[in-house]
Amino acid sequence: MHGNVYLVGAGPGDPELLTVRALYLLQQADAVVHDRLVSRAIMSCVNPEASLHDVGKVAACRAGMQDDINALLLSLSKTHQHVVRLKGGDPFVFGRGGEEQLYLHQHGVQVEVVPGITAAIGAAASLGIPLTHRGLASSMRVVTGHLRDNRGLELDWASLSDPSCTLVFYMAMANCGHIAQALIQHGRDADTPIALAQDATLKNQRWGLGTLQTLPQLAETFSPPALLIIGDVVRLHPDYPRPRAPAQDTRHVEPFGALT
């Protein structure tokens, strides 16, 4: 007999952005397997009697680590009734939730997925940047900025060059220079606005504004993890530089009817 495993999205960091279902499961859990991106404030919501298992990944971690996590979840399901796999953001958006669900299903374990506010949605909201906006962006794409096993970042750059599409890159800090260069080479304007957000929705959040051309330099002032937003919607951030209004003609004009 197996206990249940819950793949729970912790959201972007602020505990007030947890779903009601997520909070309930954290309070009822008897085992929690969590990532390093889960904030301390959210971890404080966990049942104090639950066993905690930190499986936070870091850059260049060994290739088999996901296999170890899968095996840990299966093992815990045999000894615990309510196992929560807690992930930053949403389990199914660059969270490998699909891989874990498939593995557990193959071993006869009941899995429930609890969605969370994604990092993209949370970061954009905290910066006041709409990801779609009438007249500026009719679509958005969530893109990985880091491929498995540190392989080269070969994406369909031509399809990413559409100026009416907002791009949100996850895990992109190591490849910001390559991303900017590839997009510009495939037709995206070098002056396309960009935003970087770190620790979004938290009190210590950082953000920076620039363009594709200045992105590599701006990225050097940030440390991972950070989220990259690219597109004209970034101009709607309150602090994005506004173009100067044309100078008004101050020459004197006689009122209509005064001419003879």
Salt bridges, closest charged atoms under 4 A:
ASP35 OD1 - ARG85 NH1 2.93
ASP68 OD2 - ARG62 NH2 2.49
GLU100 OE2 - ARG85 NE 3.26
GLU100 OE1 - LYS87 NZ 3.00
GLU112 OE1 - ARG21 NH2 2.94
ASP232 OD1 - ARG235 NE 3.63
ASP249 OD2 - ARG251 NH2 2.60
GLU254 OE2 - HIS252 NE2 3.59
